[in-house]
Amino acid sequence: MAERTSTRSNGRASRRAFLDATAVLLRRQGYAGTGLSEIVARSGAPRGSLYFHFPGGKQELARAAMERSGEQLRRAIGATMDAPGGPRAAILALLDALAAGLEGSGYRDGCPIATVALETAAESEPLRETAAAVFESWVDELARALQDSGMERAGAQRRALFVLSAIEGALLLSRARRDVAPLRAVREELLLGLG
């Protein structure tokens, strides 16, 4: 019995290691630039277990990593939005955290979803659908907090979509420029607009 528990535990650890490695690599170099050999090497998990956990290969692994990263970020957005100070303070704190993370990574770590979506949306319907679902979950989380603060539903959805679009665009520009000025500009404009 202990051997079976250990095998299951090792299997879960291998799966997590593959997902963690894939998430980092996708965020840094995108889907096309990330190879299975690199994922296996970074994960430290046995190569033979890759197809056991992800029989659909790289695309299945990428989707699972995107979903996992997306859910982690959705929960972080929710926790930030639920913190004292309301949505305005939370959105500004989120922008500050994103700017610090981008600078701290030497501009290597972009959005784990946008990096893949930009290069695969026209070629891979499963990856496009995954990206769309993750982005929608983030919009919903932002909209929920805006509604909780008194904004009507349609307005909250529209404002949340605008905020996420501004943040994602600013992340892309900041990464390309290797400068957080676009994130800071969005922060300042949202500071005025969320008044």
MODELLER restraints for C-alpha pairs under 7 A, 6 or more apart:
rsr = mdl.restraints
at = mdl.atoms
rsr.add(forms.Gaussian(group=physical.xy_distance, feature=features.Distance(at['CA:14:A'], at['CA:45:A']), mean=5.18, stdev=0.5))
rsr.add(forms.Gaussian(group=physical.xy_distance, feature=features.Distance(at['CA:15:A'], at['CA:53:A']), mean=6.33, stdev=0.5))
rsr.add(forms.Gaussian(group=physical.xy_distance, feature=features.Distance(at['CA:17:A'], at['CA:43:A']), mean=4.91, stdev=0.5))
rsr.add(forms.Gaussian(group=physical.xy_distance, feature=features.Distance(at['CA:17:A'], at['CA:45:A']), mean=6.48, stdev=0.5))
rsr.add(forms.Gaussian(group=physical.xy_distance, feature=features.Distance(at['CA:18:A'], at['CA:39:A']), mean=6.64, stdev=0.5))
rsr.add(forms.Gaussian(group=physical.xy_distance, feature=features.Distance(at['CA:18:A'], at['CA:40:A']), mean=6.93, stdev=0.5))
rsr.add(forms.Gaussian(group=physical.xy_distance, feature=features.Distance(at['CA:18:A'], at['CA:43:A']), mean=5.36, stdev=0.5))
rsr.add(forms.Gaussian(group=physical.xy_distance, feature=features.Distance(at['CA:19:A'], at['CA:65:A']), mean=5.02, stdev=0.5))
rsr.add(forms.Gaussian(group=physical.xy_distance, feature=features.Distance(at['CA:21:A'], at['CA:39:A']), mean=5.76, stdev=0.5))
rsr.add(forms.Gaussian(group=physical.xy_distance, feature=features.Distance(at['CA:21:A'], at['CA:42:A']), mean=5.77, stdev=0.5))
rsr.add(forms.Gaussian(group=physical.xy_distance, feature=features.Distance(at['CA:21:A'], at['CA:43:A']), mean=5.23, stdev=0.5))
rsr.add(forms.Gaussian(group=physical.xy_distance, feature=features.Distance(at['CA:22:A'], at['CA:39:A']), mean=5.88, stdev=0.5))
rsr.add(forms.Gaussian(group=physical.xy_distance, feature=features.Distance(at['CA:22:A'], at['CA:62:A']), mean=6.69, stdev=0.5))
rsr.add(forms.Gaussian(group=physical.xy_distance, feature=features.Distance(at['CA:22:A'], at['CA:65:A']), mean=6.22, stdev=0.5))
rsr.add(forms.Gaussian(group=physical.xy_distance, feature=features.Distance(at['CA:23:A'], at['CA:65:A']), mean=5.34, stdev=0.5))
rsr.add(forms.Gaussian(group=physical.xy_distance, feature=features.Distance(at['CA:23:A'], at['CA:66:A']), mean=6.75, stdev=0.5))
rsr.add(forms.Gaussian(group=physical.xy_distance, feature=features.Distance(at['CA:23:A'], at['CA:69:A']), mean=6.78, stdev=0.5))
rsr.add(forms.Gaussian(group=physical.xy_distance, feature=features.Distance(at['CA:23:A'], at['CA:112:A']), mean=6.68, stdev=0.5))
rsr.add(forms.Gaussian(group=physical.xy_distance, feature=features.Distance(at['CA:25:A'], at['CA:34:A']), mean=6.23, stdev=0.5))
rsr.add(forms.Gaussian(group=physical.xy_distance, feature=features.Distance(at['CA:26:A'], at['CA:34:A']), mean=6.59, stdev=0.5))
rsr.add(forms.Gaussian(group=physical.xy_distance, feature=features.Distance(at['CA:26:A'], at['CA:112:A']), mean=6.15, stdev=0.5))
rsr.add(forms.Gaussian(group=physical.xy_distance, feature=features.Distance(at['CA:26:A'], at['CA:115:A']), mean=6.96, stdev=0.5))
rsr.add(forms.Gaussian(group=physical.xy_distance, feature=features.Distance(at['CA:26:A'], at['CA:116:A']), mean=6.65, stdev=0.5))
rsr.add(forms.Gaussian(group=physical.xy_distance, feature=features.Distance(at['CA:27:A'], at['CA:109:A']), mean=5.47, stdev=0.5))
rsr.add(forms.Gaussian(group=physical.xy_distance, feature=features.Distance(at['CA:27:A'], at['CA:110:A']), mean=5.42, stdev=0.5))
rsr.add(forms.Gaussian(group=physical.xy_distance, feature=features.Distance(at['CA:27:A'], at['CA:111:A']), mean=5.93, stdev=0.5))
rsr.add(forms.Gaussian(group=physical.xy_distance, feature=features.Distance(at['CA:27:A'], at['CA:112:A']), mean=4.15, stdev=0.5))
rsr.add(forms.Gaussian(group=physical.xy_distance, feature=features.Distance(at['CA:27:A'], at['CA:115:A']), mean=6.06, stdev=0.5))
rsr.add(forms.Gaussian(group=physical.xy_distance, feature=features.Distance(at['CA:28:A'], at['CA:108:A']), mean=5.31, stdev=0.5))
rsr.add(forms.Gaussian(group=physical.xy_distance, feature=features.Distance(at['CA:28:A'], at['CA:109:A']), mean=4.99, stdev=0.5))
rsr.add(forms.Gaussian(group=physical.xy_distance, feature=features.Distance(at['CA:28:A'], at['CA:110:A']), mean=6.35, stdev=0.5))
rsr.add(forms.Gaussian(group=physical.xy_distance, feature=features.Distance(at['CA:30:A'], at['CA:115:A']), mean=5.44, stdev=0.5))
rsr.add(forms.Gaussian(group=physical.xy_distance, feature=features.Distance(at['CA:30:A'], at['CA:116:A']), mean=5.23, stdev=0.5))
rsr.add(forms.Gaussian(group=physical.xy_distance, feature=features.Distance(at['CA:31:A'], at['CA:116:A']), mean=5.60, stdev=0.5))
rsr.add(forms.Gaussian(group=physical.xy_distance, feature=features.Distance(at['CA:36:A'], at['CA:58:A']), mean=6.70, stdev=0.5))
rsr.add(forms.Gaussian(group=physical.xy_distance, feature=features.Distance(at['CA:40:A'], at['CA:47:A']), mean=5.92, stdev=0.5))
rsr.add(forms.Gaussian(group=physical.xy_distance, feature=features.Distance(at['CA:51:A'], at['CA:57:A']), mean=6.31, stdev=0.5))
rsr.add(forms.Gaussian(group=physical.xy_distance, feature=features.Distance(at['CA:54:A'], at['CA:60:A']), mean=6.07, stdev=0.5))
rsr.add(forms.Gaussian(group=physical.xy_distance, feature=features.Distance(at['CA:54:A'], at['CA:61:A']), mean=5.87, stdev=0.5))
rsr.add(forms.Gaussian(group=physical.xy_distance, feature=features.Distance(at['CA:63:A'], at['CA:127:A']), mean=6.18, stdev=0.5))
rsr.add(forms.Gaussian(group=physical.xy_distance, feature=features.Distance(at['CA:63:A'], at['CA:130:A']), mean=6.36, stdev=0.5))
rsr.add(forms.Gaussian(group=physical.xy_distance, feature=features.Distance(at['CA:66:A'], at['CA:112:A']), mean=6.79, stdev=0.5))
rsr.add(forms.Gaussian(group=physical.xy_distance, feature=features.Distance(at['CA:66:A'], at['CA:113:A']), mean=6.20, stdev=0.5))
rsr.add(forms.Gaussian(group=physical.xy_distance, feature=features.Distance(at['CA:67:A'], at['CA:130:A']), mean=6.93, stdev=0.5))
rsr.add(forms.Gaussian(group=physical.xy_distance, feature=features.Distance(at['CA:67:A'], at['CA:134:A']), mean=6.70, stdev=0.5))
rsr.add(forms.Gaussian(group=physical.xy_distance, feature=features.Distance(at['CA:70:A'], at['CA:134:A']), mean=5.45, stdev=0.5))
rsr.add(forms.Gaussian(group=physical.xy_distance, feature=features.Distance(at['CA:74:A'], at['CA:137:A']), mean=6.71, stdev=0.5))
rsr.add(forms.Gaussian(group=physical.xy_distance, feature=features.Distance(at['CA:74:A'], at['CA:138:A']), mean=5.46, stdev=0.5))
rsr.add(forms.Gaussian(group=physical.xy_distance, feature=features.Distance(at['CA:74:A'], at['CA:141:A']), mean=6.84, stdev=0.5))
rsr.add(forms.Gaussian(group=physical.xy_distance, feature=features.Distance(at['CA:77:A'], at['CA:141:A']), mean=6.93, stdev=0.5))
rsr.add(forms.Gaussian(group=physical.xy_distance, feature=features.Distance(at['CA:78:A'], at['CA:141:A']), mean=5.94, stdev=0.5))
rsr.add(forms.Gaussian(group=physical.xy_distance, feature=features.Distance(at['CA:80:A'], at['CA:90:A']), mean=5.44, stdev=0.5))
rsr.add(forms.Gaussian(group=physical.xy_distance, feature=features.Distance(at['CA:81:A'], at['CA:87:A']), mean=5.48, stdev=0.5))
rsr.add(forms.Gaussian(group=physical.xy_distance, feature=features.Distance(at['CA:81:A'], at['CA:90:A']), mean=5.04, stdev=0.5))
rsr.add(forms.Gaussian(group=physical.xy_distance, feature=features.Distance(at['CA:81:A'], at['CA:145:A']), mean=6.08, stdev=0.5))
rsr.add(forms.Gaussian(group=physical.xy_distance, feature=features.Distance(at['CA:83:A'], at['CA:90:A']), mean=6.98, stdev=0.5))
rsr.add(forms.Gaussian(group=physical.xy_distance, feature=features.Distance(at['CA:87:A'], at['CA:145:A']), mean=6.33, stdev=0.5))
rsr.add(forms.Gaussian(group=physical.xy_distance, feature=features.Distance(at['CA:87:A'], at['CA:146:A']), mean=6.24, stdev=0.5))
rsr.add(forms.Gaussian(group=physical.xy_distance, feature=features.Distance(at['CA:88:A'], at['CA:194:A']), mean=5.98, stdev=0.5))
rsr.add(forms.Gaussian(group=physical.xy_distance, feature=features.Distance(at['CA:92:A'], at['CA:187:A']), mean=6.13, stdev=0.5))
rsr.add(forms.Gaussian(group=physical.xy_distance, feature=features.Distance(at['CA:95:A'], at['CA:183:A']), mean=6.69, stdev=0.5))
rsr.add(forms.Gaussian(group=physical.xy_distance, feature=features.Distance(at['CA:95:A'], at['CA:187:A']), mean=6.46, stdev=0.5))
rsr.add(forms.Gaussian(group=physical.xy_distance, feature=features.Distance(at['CA:99:A'], at['CA:180:A']), mean=5.93, stdev=0.5))
rsr.add(forms.Gaussian(group=physical.xy_distance, feature=features.Distance(at['CA:99:A'], at['CA:183:A']), mean=6.48, stdev=0.5))
rsr.add(forms.Gaussian(group=physical.xy_distance, feature=features.Distance(at['CA:102:A'], at['CA:109:A']), mean=6.06, stdev=0.5))
rsr.add(forms.Gaussian(group=physical.xy_distance, feature=features.Distance(at['CA:102:A'], at['CA:110:A']), mean=6.91, stdev=0.5))
rsr.add(forms.Gaussian(group=physical.xy_distance, feature=features.Distance(at['CA:107:A'], at['CA:175:A']), mean=5.31, stdev=0.5))
rsr.add(forms.Gaussian(group=physical.xy_distance, feature=features.Distance(at['CA:107:A'], at['CA:178:A']), mean=5.84, stdev=0.5))
rsr.add(forms.Gaussian(group=physical.xy_distance, feature=features.Distance(at['CA:110:A'], at['CA:171:A']), mean=6.80, stdev=0.5))
rsr.add(forms.Gaussian(group=physical.xy_distance, feature=features.Distance(at['CA:110:A'], at['CA:175:A']), mean=6.79, stdev=0.5))
rsr.add(forms.Gaussian(group=physical.xy_distance, feature=features.Distance(at['CA:113:A'], at['CA:131:A']), mean=5.80, stdev=0.5))
rsr.add(forms.Gaussian(group=physical.xy_distance, feature=features.Distance(at['CA:117:A'], at['CA:128:A']), mean=6.08, stdev=0.5))
rsr.add(forms.Gaussian(group=physical.xy_distance, feature=features.Distance(at['CA:117:A'], at['CA:131:A']), mean=6.10, stdev=0.5))
rsr.add(forms.Gaussian(group=physical.xy_distance, feature=features.Distance(at['CA:120:A'], at['CA:127:A']), mean=6.77, stdev=0.5))
rsr.add(forms.Gaussian(group=physical.xy_distance, feature=features.Distance(at['CA:120:A'], at['CA:128:A']), mean=6.77, stdev=0.5))
rsr.add(forms.Gaussian(group=physical.xy_distance, feature=features.Distance(at['CA:121:A'], at['CA:127:A']), mean=6.76, stdev=0.5))
rsr.add(forms.Gaussian(group=physical.xy_distance, feature=features.Distance(at['CA:121:A'], at['CA:128:A']), mean=4.65, stdev=0.5))
rsr.add(forms.Gaussian(group=physical.xy_distance, feature=features.Distance(at['CA:139:A'], at['CA:160:A']), mean=5.36, stdev=0.5))
rsr.add(forms.Gaussian(group=physical.xy_distance, feature=features.Distance(at['CA:139:A'], at['CA:161:A']), mean=5.68, stdev=0.5))
rsr.add(forms.Gaussian(group=physical.xy_distance, feature=features.Distance(at['CA:139:A'], at['CA:164:A']), mean=6.70, stdev=0.5))
rsr.add(forms.Gaussian(group=physical.xy_distance, feature=features.Distance(at['CA:142:A'], at['CA:160:A']), mean=5.35, stdev=0.5))
rsr.add(forms.Gaussian(group=physical.xy_distance, feature=features.Distance(at['CA:143:A'], at['CA:156:A']), mean=4.84, stdev=0.5))
rsr.add(forms.Gaussian(group=physical.xy_distance, feature=features.Distance(at['CA:143:A'], at['CA:157:A']), mean=5.04, stdev=0.5))
rsr.add(forms.Gaussian(group=physical.xy_distance, feature=features.Distance(at['CA:143:A'], at['CA:160:A']), mean=5.16, stdev=0.5))
rsr.add(forms.Gaussian(group=physical.xy_distance, feature=features.Distance(at['CA:146:A'], at['CA:156:A']), mean=5.49, stdev=0.5))
rsr.add(forms.Gaussian(group=physical.xy_distance, feature=features.Distance(at['CA:147:A'], at['CA:153:A']), mean=6.07, stdev=0.5))
rsr.add(forms.Gaussian(group=physical.xy_distance, feature=features.Distance(at['CA:147:A'], at['CA:156:A']), mean=5.84, stdev=0.5))
rsr.add(forms.Gaussian(group=physical.xy_distance, feature=features.Distance(at['CA:166:A'], at['CA:186:A']), mean=6.56, stdev=0.5))
rsr.add(forms.Gaussian(group=physical.xy_distance, feature=features.Distance(at['CA:167:A'], at['CA:183:A']), mean=6.95, stdev=0.5))
rsr.add(forms.Gaussian(group=physical.xy_distance, feature=features.Distance(at['CA:170:A'], at['CA:182:A']), mean=4.96, stdev=0.5))
rsr.add(forms.Gaussian(group=physical.xy_distance, feature=features.Distance(at['CA:170:A'], at['CA:183:A']), mean=4.97, stdev=0.5))
rsr.add(forms.Gaussian(group=physical.xy_distance, feature=features.Distance(at['CA:170:A'], at['CA:186:A']), mean=6.85, stdev=0.5))
rsr.add(forms.Gaussian(group=physical.xy_distance, feature=features.Distance(at['CA:171:A'], at['CA:183:A']), mean=6.46, stdev=0.5))
rsr.add(forms.Gaussian(group=physical.xy_distance, feature=features.Distance(at['CA:173:A'], at['CA:182:A']), mean=6.33, stdev=0.5))
rsr.add(forms.Gaussian(group=physical.xy_distance, feature=features.Distance(at['CA:174:A'], at['CA:180:A']), mean=4.93, stdev=0.5))
rsr.add(forms.Gaussian(group=physical.xy_distance, feature=features.Distance(at['CA:174:A'], at['CA:181:A']), mean=6.63, stdev=0.5))
rsr.add(forms.Gaussian(group=physical.xy_distance, feature=features.Distance(at['CA:174:A'], at['CA:182:A']), mean=5.59, stdev=0.5))
rsr.add(forms.Gaussian(group=physical.xy_distance, feature=features.Distance(at['CA:174:A'], at['CA:183:A']), mean=6.66, stdev=0.5))
